[in-house]
Amino acid sequence: MTYAIYRTDGQGQLVRHQQAPLPLGPHDVLVAVRAISLNFRDVYFVKGNRFRPPVEGRIPFSDAAGVVEAIGPAVSRFKVGDRVSTTVLPNWIDGPLTAEGLRGSLGSRGRDGVLAEKIQLHEEELVASPDFLSYAQAATLPVAALTAWHAVAELKVLSPGDTVVVQTTGGVAVFAIQFAKALGARVIVVSRTEEKLKLALAAGADDAINSSVTPEWDQQVQALTNGKGARLVLDMGLTDSLRRATRAAAFEGTVAIIGVVQEETNPFDIFTVMNKNINVRGVETGSRSMFERMNAFIELHRIVPVIESVFGVDQVDVGLARLGASPFGKVVLRLN
C-alpha cells in the first residue's frame, strides 16, 4: 500500500506524490507520522527569502511525532507501538558539536524531511516522546524546545534567582520562558507587541519590555535588575539586537545567539564584551542526548508546549503563512 509524501517544486509550492514502502534495513524504523511542527527555516525552505531561493525536489520539515509501525530485525531502541519524535541533527548523538554532527539535517537541501504519512529512519535518529504529551505537543520539541533547552539548561550558566532575558515570543522563546521558570530563574521578555507580552506574562514571565515603546530595552533590563544585568540573554538575530544584548548582560554573563530572525550579521561593542567578561556563543539546536535529558525534565515538571494553531496537512500554505506572521507559540500540522 502506498502513502503520501510532499515535495517542494522550487516555486514556493508543495506537490503530493504517492510512494511505496521501502524495504526496512536491520536498524530501520517505520514511523506513521501523526503531527509535524513548523519552524521559521521551513518557510524559507519552501518559499525562499532574500538570502536564498526555494528548494526544489525535497520533502520539507524536520519536526515530527508519530507511532512506530514496523522495525528492522536488529532494532533495540524501540518497539512497534512506541511514540517517538524525530531528531533534527541525526549525526549529533552526544558531546560537543562537530562538522559531522551538523551534517545530514532533516528537511535540508541535502536530505529529505518529514512531510509524509510515513517516514523511515535509523533507530538512532529518533527519541521516545513524553507519554503525557499529545502527538501535536511532542512534534514541537525537536527544534524549538531543544534549542531553548540547550541555551537555558545545557550551557549551565544559570542558578535559581538569576535573570534571563528572552527576545521575541515565538516558539523557542516561549519554551525558554517555561524552562527558565522551572529552573527557578527570573524571566524578562522583550517584544514589540503588547498583546504578546501579556501572553508571555501569563506563560510565566516576570517582567515585560515593549521595545516599540522602549527601544533602549537594554537600559530597562539594567534598571529592572538594579544595575546588575542578566546572567543570560537569548539573542534572536534581530536588527541591532546583539549590541543591546551584551549591554543588558551582567558581568561574567552569557549572550546565547539562538536565532537569525532578521539579520545574518549583527554588530556588537567589543569594549562591552571585553570589559564585562561576557561570553558570546552560538547555540545550534542540540544533540540527541540533550533531547533525552530535556524530555526527562519535561516529564518531571509536566511542561506543556504552547501551540498557537493546528492545521490539517492539506493546509500547509496556511500554516506557513501563520508562522510567517510570528505567532505566540508553535504552529502544527496534523496528519490522520
C-alpha positions as CSV (number, residue, x, y, z in Angstrom):
1,M,0.0,0.0,0.0
2,T,1.4,3.4,-0.9
3,Y,1.5,6.5,1.2
4,A,1.6,10.2,0.6
5,I,4.7,12.3,0.5
6,Y,5.1,16.0,-0.3
7,R,8.0,17.5,-2.3
8,T,8.9,21.2,-2.9
9,D,8.6,22.3,-6.6
10,G,11.2,25.1,-6.3
11,Q,8.5,27.7,-7.0
12,G,7.2,28.0,-3.4
13,Q,4.6,25.2,-3.6
14,L,4.4,21.6,-2.5
15,V,3.4,18.7,-4.7
16,R,1.8,15.5,-3.4
17,H,3.2,12.1,-4.5
18,Q,2.4,8.5,-3.7
19,Q,5.3,6.3,-2.6
20,A,5.5,2.6,-2.0
21,P,7.1,1.4,1.3
22,L,10.9,0.8,1.1
23,P,12.4,-2.4,2.5
24,L,13.4,-2.0,6.1
25,G,17.1,-2.2,6.9
26,P,18.3,-4.0,10.0
27,H,18.2,-0.9,12.2
28,D,15.4,1.0,10.4
29,V,12.2,2.2,12.0
30,L,9.0,2.9,10.1
31,V,7.0,5.7,11.7
32,A,3.4,6.7,11.0
33,V,3.5,10.5,11.3
34,R,0.8,12.0,13.4
35,A,1.9,15.6,13.7
36,I,4.5,18.0,12.3
37,S,5.6,21.3,13.8
38,L,6.7,24.2,11.6
39,N,9.8,26.3,12.1
40,F,10.9,29.6,10.5
41,R,13.5,27.8,8.4
42,D,10.7,25.8,6.8
43,V,9.2,29.0,5.4
44,Y,12.5,29.9,3.8
45,F,13.0,26.3,2.6
46,V,9.6,26.1,0.7
47,K,9.1,29.8,-0.2
48,G,12.7,31.2,-0.3
49,N,13.7,34.6,1.0
50,R,16.1,37.4,0.3
51,F,19.1,35.2,1.3
52,R,18.2,32.0,-0.6
53,P,15.9,30.6,-3.3
54,P,13.2,28.0,-2.7
55,V,14.5,24.4,-2.6
56,E,13.3,22.1,-5.4
57,G,12.5,18.3,-5.1
58,R,12.9,17.8,-1.4
59,I,10.5,16.6,1.3
60,P,10.5,19.5,3.7
61,F,10.3,20.0,7.5
62,S,12.1,18.4,10.4
63,D,9.9,18.1,13.4
64,A,7.6,15.1,13.5
65,A,5.9,12.9,16.1
66,G,4.2,9.6,15.5
67,V,4.0,6.0,16.3
68,V,6.3,3.1,15.4
69,E,4.6,0.9,12.8
70,A,7.4,-1.5,11.9
71,I,11.0,-2.2,12.9
72,G,14.0,-3.9,11.3
73,P,15.2,-7.2,12.8
74,A,18.2,-5.6,14.7
75,V,16.3,-2.6,16.2
76,S,16.7,-2.5,20.0
77,R,15.8,1.1,21.0
78,F,12.1,0.9,20.0
79,K,9.2,-1.5,19.5
80,V,6.0,-1.4,17.5
81,G,3.5,1.0,19.1
82,D,6.1,3.3,20.7
83,R,5.5,7.0,20.4
84,V,8.6,8.8,19.0
85,S,9.8,12.2,17.8
86,T,12.5,12.9,15.2
87,T,15.9,14.4,15.9
88,V,16.9,17.3,13.6
89,L,20.6,16.6,13.6
90,P,20.7,12.8,13.5
91,N,24.5,12.6,13.5
92,W,24.9,14.6,16.7
93,I,24.3,11.9,19.4
94,D,26.3,13.3,22.3
95,G,29.2,15.5,23.2
96,P,30.3,18.8,21.6
97,L,29.1,19.7,18.1
98,T,31.3,18.7,15.2
99,A,31.2,19.1,11.4
100,E,30.0,15.5,11.1
101,G,27.3,16.2,13.7
102,L,26.0,19.2,11.7
103,R,25.7,17.1,8.5
104,G,22.5,15.4,7.4
105,S,19.9,17.6,9.0
106,L,16.4,16.5,8.3
107,G,14.4,18.7,5.9
108,S,17.6,20.4,4.5
109,R,19.0,20.8,1.0
110,G,20.9,17.7,1.4
111,R,18.3,15.4,3.0
112,D,14.6,14.8,2.8
113,G,12.4,15.7,5.8
114,V,9.2,14.5,7.4
115,L,6.2,15.8,5.4
116,A,4.9,12.4,4.7
117,E,2.3,10.0,6.0
118,K,5.2,7.6,6.9
119,I,8.9,8.1,7.4
120,Q,11.7,5.6,7.6
121,L,14.7,6.4,9.8
122,H,17.5,4.7,11.5
123,E,16.7,3.9,15.2
124,E,19.5,6.2,16.3
125,E,17.6,9.2,14.7
126,L,14.6,9.0,17.0
127,V,13.8,9.7,20.6
128,A,10.9,8.5,22.8
129,S,8.2,11.1,23.2
130,P,7.0,12.1,26.8
131,D,3.9,9.9,27.4
132,F,1.7,12.7,28.7
133,L,2.0,14.9,25.6
134,S,-0.2,14.6,22.6
135,Y,1.4,14.0,19.2
136,A,0.9,17.7,18.3
137,Q,2.7,18.7,21.5
138,A,5.5,16.2,21.0
139,A,6.1,17.4,17.5
140,T,7.1,20.9,18.8
141,L,10.1,19.5,20.7
142,P,12.9,18.7,18.1
143,V,13.9,22.3,17.2
144,A,12.1,25.0,19.3
145,A,12.2,23.2,22.6
146,L,15.6,21.7,22.2
147,T,17.2,25.0,21.1
148,A,15.7,26.7,24.2
149,W,16.8,23.8,26.5
150,H,20.3,23.9,25.1
151,A,20.6,27.6,25.8
152,V,18.8,27.7,29.2
153,A,19.9,24.4,30.7
154,E,22.8,22.8,28.9
155,L,25.1,25.9,29.0
156,K,25.0,25.5,32.8
157,V,25.3,29.3,33.5
158,L,22.0,29.7,35.4
159,S,21.3,29.4,39.1
160,P,18.0,29.8,40.9
161,G,17.2,33.5,41.2
162,D,19.3,34.6,38.2
163,T,17.8,36.7,35.5
164,V,17.2,35.6,31.9
165,V,16.3,37.9,29.1
166,V,14.2,36.4,26.2
167,Q,13.9,38.2,23.0
168,T,10.6,37.8,21.0
169,T,7.7,35.5,21.7
170,G,8.0,32.7,19.1
171,G,8.3,29.0,19.7
172,V,11.8,29.0,21.0
173,A,11.2,32.0,23.2
174,V,8.1,30.5,24.8
175,F,9.9,27.3,25.6
176,A,12.8,29.3,27.1
177,I,10.3,31.1,29.4
178,Q,9.0,27.7,30.6
179,F,12.4,26.1,31.1
180,A,13.9,29.1,32.8
181,K,11.0,29.4,35.2
182,A,11.1,25.7,36.0
183,L,14.8,26.2,36.9
184,G,14.0,29.0,39.3
185,A,15.1,31.9,37.2
186,R,13.6,35.4,36.8
187,V,12.5,36.0,33.2
188,I,12.3,39.3,31.3
189,V,10.7,39.2,27.9
190,V,11.4,41.8,25.2
191,S,8.9,42.1,22.3
192,R,7.4,44.8,20.1
193,T,3.8,43.7,20.6
194,E,1.9,44.5,23.8
195,E,-0.6,41.6,23.3
196,K,2.2,39.0,23.0
197,L,3.9,40.5,26.1
198,K,0.7,39.9,28.0
199,L,0.7,36.3,26.8
200,A,4.3,36.0,27.9
201,L,3.5,37.2,31.4
202,A,0.6,34.7,31.5
203,A,3.0,32.0,30.5
204,G,5.2,32.7,33.5
205,A,7.5,35.7,32.6
206,D,8.2,38.1,35.4
207,D,8.7,41.3,33.5
208,A,7.9,42.5,30.0
209,I,9.6,45.3,27.9
210,N,7.9,46.7,24.8
211,S,10.8,47.5,22.5
212,S,8.5,49.7,20.3
213,V,7.9,51.9,23.3
214,T,11.4,51.4,24.8
215,P,13.9,50.9,22.0
216,E,16.7,51.1,24.6
217,W,15.5,47.9,26.2
218,D,19.0,47.0,27.4
219,Q,18.8,50.1,29.7
220,Q,15.4,48.9,31.0
221,V,16.9,45.4,31.8
222,Q,19.7,47.1,33.8
223,A,17.0,49.2,35.7
224,L,14.9,46.1,36.4
225,T,18.0,44.3,37.8
226,N,19.3,47.3,39.9
227,G,22.2,47.7,37.5
228,K,23.4,44.1,37.8
229,G,22.2,42.9,34.3
230,A,21.0,39.5,33.2
231,R,23.0,36.3,33.8
232,L,21.8,35.0,30.4
233,V,20.4,36.9,27.4
234,L,18.9,34.9,24.5
235,D,19.6,36.7,21.2
236,M,17.3,36.1,18.2
237,G,19.3,37.9,15.5
238,L,17.1,41.0,15.4
239,T,18.3,44.3,14.0
240,D,20.9,45.7,16.4
241,S,19.9,43.0,19.0
242,L,23.4,41.7,19.7
243,R,24.8,45.1,20.8
244,R,21.9,45.6,23.1
245,A,22.1,42.0,24.4
246,T,25.7,42.5,25.5
247,R,24.8,45.7,27.2
248,A,21.9,44.0,29.0
249,A,24.1,41.2,30.3
250,A,25.7,41.1,33.7
251,F,29.4,41.0,34.3
252,E,30.6,37.4,33.5
253,G,27.2,36.9,31.9
254,T,26.4,34.9,28.7
255,V,24.7,36.0,25.5
256,A,23.5,33.0,23.6
257,I,22.7,33.5,19.9
258,I,19.8,31.2,19.2
259,G,18.2,32.6,16.0
260,V,18.6,34.6,12.8
261,V,15.2,36.2,12.5
262,Q,16.1,39.5,10.7
263,E,19.9,39.7,10.3
264,E,22.7,37.3,9.3
265,T,25.3,39.8,10.6
266,N,24.9,41.9,13.7
267,P,27.4,44.4,15.2
268,F,28.3,44.5,18.9
269,D,30.6,46.6,21.1
270,I,33.9,44.8,21.6
271,F,34.6,47.0,24.6
272,T,31.4,46.0,26.4
273,V,32.1,42.3,25.8
274,M,35.7,42.6,26.9
275,N,35.1,44.9,29.9
276,K,32.4,42.8,31.4
277,N,34.0,39.4,30.6
278,I,30.9,38.4,28.6
279,N,30.7,35.0,27.0
280,V,29.0,35.3,23.5
281,R,28.3,32.0,21.9
282,G,26.1,30.3,19.3
283,V,23.6,27.7,20.2
284,E,22.8,25.1,17.4
285,T,19.7,23.1,18.3
286,G,21.1,20.2,20.4
287,S,22.3,16.6,20.5
288,R,20.1,13.5,20.9
289,S,21.4,13.2,24.5
290,M,20.3,16.8,25.2
291,F,16.9,15.9,23.8
292,E,16.6,12.9,26.1
293,R,17.6,15.0,29.1
294,M,15.1,17.6,28.1
295,N,12.3,15.1,27.8
296,A,13.1,13.8,31.3
297,F,12.9,17.4,32.6
298,I,9.6,18.0,30.7
299,E,8.2,14.8,32.3
300,L,9.3,15.8,35.7
301,H,7.9,19.3,35.6
302,R,4.9,18.5,33.4
303,I,5.8,21.3,30.9
304,V,3.1,21.5,28.2
305,P,4.2,23.1,24.9
306,V,2.2,26.2,23.8
307,I,0.6,25.6,20.5
308,E,-0.9,28.7,18.8
309,S,-2.7,26.9,15.9
310,V,-3.2,23.5,14.3
311,F,-3.9,22.9,10.6
312,G,-4.6,19.8,8.5
313,V,-1.8,18.6,6.2
314,D,-3.7,19.9,3.2
315,Q,-3.4,23.4,4.8
316,V,0.4,23.6,4.7
317,D,0.3,27.0,3.0
318,V,-2.0,28.4,5.6
319,G,0.3,27.0,8.3
320,L,3.4,28.6,6.8
321,A,1.6,31.9,6.4
322,R,0.5,31.8,10.0
323,L,4.1,31.0,11.1
324,G,5.3,33.9,9.0
325,A,3.0,36.2,11.0
326,S,5.1,35.5,14.1
327,P,2.5,33.8,16.4
328,F,2.9,33.3,20.1
329,G,3.9,29.6,20.4
330,K,4.0,26.9,17.8
331,V,2.2,26.1,14.6
332,V,1.4,22.4,14.0
333,L,0.2,20.3,11.1
334,R,-2.0,17.3,12.0
335,L,-2.0,14.1,9.9
336,N,-4.6,11.4,10.0
